[in-house]
Structures are given as structure tokens and as C-alpha cells.
Amino acid sequence: MNNIIRKNIIIISAVFPPEPVVSAKLSFDIADQLSVLHNVTVLSPKPTRPHGLKFETNTEGSYNFKHITLDSYTCSSSRLFGRFRESYSFGKYCKKYIQNSSQKIDLIYINTWPLCAQYITIKTAKKQNIPIITHIQDIYPESLLSKVPIFGKLLVHLILPIDKYIHQKSDKVLTISDSMNSYLSKTRKVNHIETVYNWQDENIFLNKRKVKHEKFTFLFLGTLSPTVGLDFIIRSFINANIPEAQFIIAGFGSEKNHLIEISKQSKLNNIIFMDAPSDKFVEIQLSADVLVLSLKKNSAKYALPSKLANYMFSSKPIIACVDEDSDTAKIVNDAKCGFVAQPENEGALINILKQISKMRDEERESMGKNGFDFAIMNFSKDKSLPRIIQIFNEVINNSK
């Protein structure tokens, strides 16, 4: 142990605790684990995610690593220009920190905003011969096609060379699904990509007290953003008209007020909105009978929503309203832990809502167990985090 040379590692993370989002926890877990043997500094912007959640000042915890909150511009709402400015600003602040660092930087890991923050950071690192690991959570600029359909193809054409640079100049690229890995390897023409699933700490789901609702409960828990497509789920639930059932939507996000207005179409008052504090996530999920996951058409082909692992660890059956050729659909089908419905196919979703509400408790419990078993094998912290740390060590050793 005494012979190990401590390295200086910078972790650049677009989100970080106390933000209750998966990427924030991933970056924290990586920083915490690396700090056992190395000097770790985390750079992140002010906490703003999800949109609508208010954060107290002076929420910094006691860590084994150094955490620096940069005063970059932030934009939690889903505005394209605002998000672009946010990414550019954070990238510039990170560049300044790297350039002014008084110590030698041995490695940089980025889990940051696309594309500006990624590009600026990688270009800065390369000028100083610092090895860099880039963690990809979504595919840009292709994902813009579903957000700006009119000019999406033009934006992809203009921005794609930047993303190719990002992948080609990274010493290692981490992706969160096999299909994302395959697609990026082919289109970015790189062979240093590895798949490591985003993880959850399975221990937080064990031995938790389960409180059931009086009504049969469908539940969505997560960020209420436009790409989720919850407006379609709400309308389908209303039209399903299932007796003694309710749909709970737990979370924050830019779409919340819009979704509340849509829910008023229900004459049964059976759509409930509630806040979802991070320390209550597990209890909220365990109170449901069925968990609902949704992404708009063409939004989930290469993305793997982090809430999928979260849901599976809850041992509840899942309804996934996603593209049939997506990794999410494949996992739900392979694990036999629920049903898959195509986005915008209201008839199919209504049939699934009715079918799963009529199933025997034992059938739903069996689906939930299948999901938990699959998650333990693939999405556990004990499986994925050591692999990430191994990759860090490989990159450091190869850069000597």
C-alpha cells in the first residue's frame, strides 16, 4: 500500500450531490472510491437539477476529496439556447481551472454537458498532454432530431465533427449500453469505447418497510422533462378508466405545470402529483403496484434510462413505453419483468394497463423478482464501480 504513488485526478461533473439525479451519484461514488488511493478534485456547477427543486446554500458535505463549485452559468429549464450557454460556460470555467492548476494533473474524467463543455475540456487537456476519460450518457447531436425536428438534421450535420473530435481525442470513452457502444464505435470511428452500466446501490432497497396505497397504484418517479412523454401516459391512463386505480407522478421538472393541466381532464381525480425528495425515492417506489417508464418515440434507441435499474431493484413490475428496438425494451423483455408498449400507441398501452391491473398478486411479484435478479447481475454498484476504477488505473498506467 505504501508503494502506491498517489495521482492527482480531476473529476468534472455536470451534476453532483445534493442533486438527486443518477449521474450526480455516479460521480460521487467514483470520487469517493478513487480518493482512497489518490488526490481527487471534483469540479461541478451550482446545483440546479431537476428543474424546480430548490437547494439550500452551504450543503457541502465532509468528503475525502476536494469539491469545488464553479460559478458558471446554469439553465435547468429545457431551453436549447440556455442549455448551449450553460455547457459553454461550464467548459470555459473548467478550462480556466485546468490551466491555472498549481499541481500536475495525472488524469481527467468528465461526465459533463455535451457538446461545448466536453469539447473545451478535452481540447484543453490535450494541449497539456493530460489523459482523459469521457463518460457518455446520451448521443449528441443525434438526439437533437427529436427536440428540434425542423432544423435537427442541419444541426447534426454541423455539429457531428465536434462530437467525432470528442470521441477520437479521449483516451477512453465509457457508454451506458451496448447499442450505444456499437453505434458510436461505427459512426465516430473509434475502438476505445467500453460499456459500463450505470449502477445503483442495491443495499438501499433491502429491508425497507413497504407501505401500500388503498388503490391500485401506477407510479412514475423521475424528472418531468419533455423527452419523457408523460402527457401521452396520462391521457392513456385516463382513457383506460380502470376502477379503483390511481396514477402517482413523483418528481420535479419543467413539464410539471403542463402535466397538471392535462391531468385535470380526469373526472375521477385519480392522478396525483407529489414531490420526490432523494431520501424518499425508495419508499415512494415500494408503495406502488406497478412502475411506469416512458420516453418519446426515437428518444430511447441508444439511451438507457437510469431509472430502469432503480425500478428493477424495487422488485416491482415495469411498464416501459419505449421504442421496441431500444436497449430498454430488450432488457425488460429479456428479464421478464414487465411489458413494453410502443410510444404513441394508446390502444396498446391501455390494454397493458388493464391487463397488469387484473393480474394476480403472485404474477406481479414474480415479474418484480425477475427484475431484481437481473439488476443484481447487471446494475449493482458492487459490479460496475470496480470496473470503472479498473479503467481509471489502466488509463493512468498506459499514459506513463
Residue, then its C-alpha position, 0 to 999 in steps of 0.5 A: m500500500n505504501n508503494i502506491i504513488r498517489k495521482n492527482i485526478i480531476i473529476i468534472s461533473a455536470v451534476f453532483p450531490p445534493e442533486p438527486v439525479v443518477s449521474a450526480k451519484l455516479s460521480f460521487d461514488i467514483a470520487d469517493q472510491l478513487s480518493v482512497l488511493h489518490n488526490v481527487t478534485v471534483l469540479s461541478p456547477k451550482p446545483t440546479r437539477p431537476h428543474g424546480l427543486k430548490f437547494e439550500t446554500n452551504t450543503e457541502g458535505s465532509y468528503n475525502f476529496k476536494h469539491i469545488t463549485l464553479d460559478s458558471y452559468t446554469c439553465s435547468s429549464s429545457r431551453l436549447f439556447g440556455r442549455f448551449r450557454e450553460s455547457y459553454s460556460f461550464g467548459k470555459y470555467c473548467k478550462k480556466y481551472i485546468q490551466n491555472s492548476s498549481q499541481k500536475i494533473d495525472l488524469i481527467y474524467i468528465n461526465t459533463w454537458p455535451l457538446c461545448a463543455q466536453y469539447i473545451t475540456i478535452k481540447t484543453a487537456k490535450k494541449q497539456n498532454i493530460p489523459i482523459i476519460t469521457h463518460i457518455q450518457d446520451i448521443y449528441p447531436e443525434s438526439l437533437l432530431s427529436k427536440v428540434p425536428i425542423f432544423g435537427k438534421l442541419l444541426v447534426h450535420l454541423i455539429l457531428p465533427i465536434d462530437k467525432y473530435i470528442h470521441q477520437k481525442s479521449d483516451k477512453v470513452l465509457t457508454i451506458s449500453d451496448s447499442m450505444n457502444s456499437y453505434l458510436s464505435k461505427t459512426r465516430k470511428v473509434n475502438h476505445i469505447e467500453t460499456v459500463y452500466n450505470w449502477q445503483d446501490e442495491n443495499i438501499f432497497l433491502n429491508k425497507r418497510k413497504v407501505k401500500h396505497e388503498k388503490f391500485t397504484f401506477l407510479f412514475l418517479g423521475t424528472l418531468s422533462p419533455t423527452v419523457g412523454l408523460d402527457f401521452i401516459i396520462r391521457s392513456f391512463i385516463n382513457a383506460n378508466i380502470p376502477e379503483a386505480q390511481f396514477i402517482i407522478a413523483g418528481f420535479g421538472s419543467e413539464k410539471n405545470h403542463l402535466i397538471e393541466i392535462s391531468k385535470q381532464s380526469k373526472l375521477n381525480n385519480i392522478i396525483f402529483m407529489d414531490a420526490p425528495s432523494d431520501k424518499f425515492v425508495e419508499i415512494q417506489l415500494s408503495a406502488d403496484v406497478l412502475v411506469l417508464s416512458l420516453k418519446k418515440n426515437s428518444a430511447k434507441y441508444a439511451l438507457p434510462s437510469k431509472l430502469a435499474n432503480y425500478m428493477f431493484s424495487s422488485k416491482p413490475i415495469i411498464a416501459c413505453v419505449d421504442e421496441d428496438s431500444d436497449t430498454a425494451k430488450i432488457v425488460n423483455d429479456a428479464k421478464c419483468g414487465f411489458v413494453a408498449q410502443p410510444e404513441n400507441e394508446g390502444a396498446l398501452i391501455n390494454i397493458l394497463k388493464q391487463i397488469s391491473k387484473m393480474r394476480d398478486e403472485e404474477r406481479e411479484s414474480m415479474g418484480k423478482n425477475g427484475f431484481d435478479f437481473a439488476i443484481m447481475n447487471f446494475s449493482k454498484d458492487k459490479s460496475l464501480p470496480r470496473i470503472i476504477q479498473i479503467f481509471n488505473e489502466v488509463i493512468n498506467n498506459s499514459k506513463 
